[in-house]
């Protein structure tokens, strides 16, 4: 029997009925606290006692987040993930360890795309002058500063760039960005 609620799951589904199968981390040993006594189980769609409620957000309105409410939801022992009984914390760590770098890589990719658009705009727009705005000193400085920040990217605790190497070494990536590109 599962009772409780969770906010902001990304598995609420567009129809607010949830995904076909979801993984839950629940406390199966009430005598243990913290990360101990957690287990992973499979929640099947349309399980009685599980309600999905829309969360009205200000930002990220296209993301299908919701609130999932569990009221005496009966989930069978057969739905416990083998090997994850009492080790739900490991399931969490192994599944979410990749999300930080992925978000970081996406942010660097967005920054690169924005830089490329700004660079193209500066090369072609004259703003009423006789030459492109990139020829104005401050525009070049700003674009150069942005390019340097993108190239160095976020760094790990050891001071090494974390996302630059992983984004440029991806074999399927064939974007226009190169290390030698300067704003002019």
PEMO-V921853 format. One line per field, one symbol per residue. phi: phi as a letter, one per 30 degrees, with the letter a starting at -180 (. if undefined). psi: psi as a letter, one per 40 degrees, with the letter a starting at -180 (. if undefined). A space follows every 50 residues. Layout:
phi: ???
psi: ???
//
This chain:
phi: .cbkabciddcdidchciddbbcccbdcbddcbiddicbcbccdeidejc bcbdcdcdchdddddaccccbhdccddddddeicdibddddddddcdddd dddddddddddddddedddddddcdchiddbdddddeddddddddddddd ddhdcdddiddcceddddcddddbdddbdddcdc
psi: hhiaihifiefeidefeiidhihihihegeeiabeieiihihhiifhheh hhhhhhidifeehfiahhhhhfhhhideehhheehefddddddddededd ddddddddddddddddddddddddhefeieiiedehdddddddddddddd ddaiiideeihddddddeehdehfiehidehid.
//
